[in-house]
Amino acid sequence: MFIKLSNASDKPIYEQITQQIKQNILSGKLIAGDPLPSIRSLAKDLKISVMTTKRAYADLERDGFIETVAGKGSFVAERNQDFLREELLRQVEEHLQKAVQLAKTADLPPKEVLDLLSLLLEEEV
């Protein structure tokens, strides 16, 4: 598992870790039962505090993405497809809200925004 941290990011380090592990799970790169590095090992690899990785793992566990078994480690949790789809929809909505705010800042008419979105969707097909 590769995690890239950025000091230039406006997000705290624990959140960067949480998001990247979530993306690996949502994209299928990590599947149910896959082991995660230990908290200490990940902290050592990333050259960050153990408390930071512990916070990231706690958030992932709280959100149901991972399970921790005492004495064995942390593993990707079993998820149903409805939950994964809901998480992806939530992320799409979040990005679209940011795009709408930018479009309003740029004073773009709604039709131009929709045309741009349609164009982008067609490029992906």
C-alpha positions in Angstrom: 0.0 0.0 0.0 1.4 3.3 -1.1 0.4 6.5 0.8 1.7 9.9 -0.3 1.6 12.8 2.2 1.7 16.4 1.2 2.8 19.2 3.6 1.2 21.6 1.1 -2.3 20.0 1.5 -4.9 21.9 3.5 -5.9 18.6 5.1 -4.3 17.2 8.3 -2.0 14.2 7.8 -4.3 11.8 9.5 -7.1 12.8 7.1 -4.8 12.3 4.1 -4.1 8.8 5.3 -7.7 8.1 5.9 -8.8 9.4 2.5 -6.1 7.4 0.6 -6.9 4.1 2.3 -10.7 4.8 1.7 -10.0 5.4 -2.0 -8.0 2.1 -2.2 -10.9 0.3 -0.7 -13.6 2.0 -2.8 -11.6 1.4 -6.0 -11.1 -2.3 -5.1 -7.3 -2.1 -4.8 -7.9 -3.3 -1.2 -10.5 -5.9 -0.6 -12.2 -7.4 2.4 -9.8 -9.2 4.6 -6.7 -7.5 3.3 -4.3 -6.6 6.1 -3.2 -3.1 6.7 0.2 -2.2 7.9 0.5 -2.0 11.7 0.0 1.5 13.2 3.7 1.6 14.2 5.0 0.3 10.9 3.0 2.8 8.9 4.1 5.6 11.2 7.7 4.6 10.7 7.4 4.3 6.9 5.7 7.7 6.7 8.0 9.3 9.3 5.1 10.6 11.3 3.8 10.2 14.8 2.1 6.9 15.9 -0.7 9.0 17.3 -1.4 10.4 13.8 -1.7 6.9 12.2 -3.7 5.8 15.2 -6.2 8.6 14.6 -6.5 7.7 10.9 -7.1 4.0 11.7 -9.7 5.0 14.4 -11.6 7.1 11.9 -11.5 4.3 9.3 -12.8 1.8 11.9 -15.5 4.3 13.1 -16.7 4.6 9.5 -16.7 0.9 9.0 -13.9 0.6 6.5 -11.6 -1.4 8.6 -11.7 -3.8 11.5 -9.1 -4.3 14.2 -8.5 -7.6 15.8 -6.6 -7.4 19.1 -3.2 -9.0 18.7 -3.6 -9.6 14.9 -3.9 -6.2 13.4 -6.2 -4.2 11.2 -8.0 -5.5 8.1 -10.3 -4.2 5.4 -13.8 -4.8 6.6 -16.5 -6.7 4.7 -18.7 -4.1 3.0 -21.9 -4.4 1.1 -22.2 -2.8 -2.3 -24.9 -0.4 -1.2 -22.6 1.2 1.3 -19.8 1.5 -1.2 -22.1 3.1 -3.8 -23.4 5.5 -1.1 -19.9 6.6 -0.2 -19.0 7.1 -3.9 -22.2 9.1 -4.4 -21.3 11.3 -1.4 -17.9 12.0 -2.9 -19.4 12.9 -6.3 -21.8 15.2 -4.6 -19.0 16.9 -2.6 -17.0 17.5 -5.8 -20.0 18.7 -7.7 -20.8 21.2 -5.0 -17.3 22.6 -5.2 -17.6 22.8 -9.0 -20.9 24.7 -8.7 -19.3 27.2 -6.3 -16.5 27.7 -8.7 -18.9 28.2 -11.6 -20.9 30.8 -9.6 -17.6 32.6 -8.8 -16.8 32.6 -12.5 -20.4 33.8 -13.2 -20.9 30.9 -15.6 -24.6 30.3 -16.6 -26.1 27.0 -15.6 -26.4 25.9 -19.3 -22.6 26.3 -19.8 -21.9 24.3 -16.6 -24.2 21.5 -17.8 -22.7 21.6 -21.3 -19.2 21.3 -19.8 -20.3 18.4 -17.5 -21.9 16.6 -20.5 -18.7 17.1 -22.5 -16.6 15.7 -19.7 -18.9 12.7 -19.3 -18.7 12.0 -23.0 -14.9 12.1 -22.9 -14.8 9.4 -20.3 -16.9 6.9 -22.4 
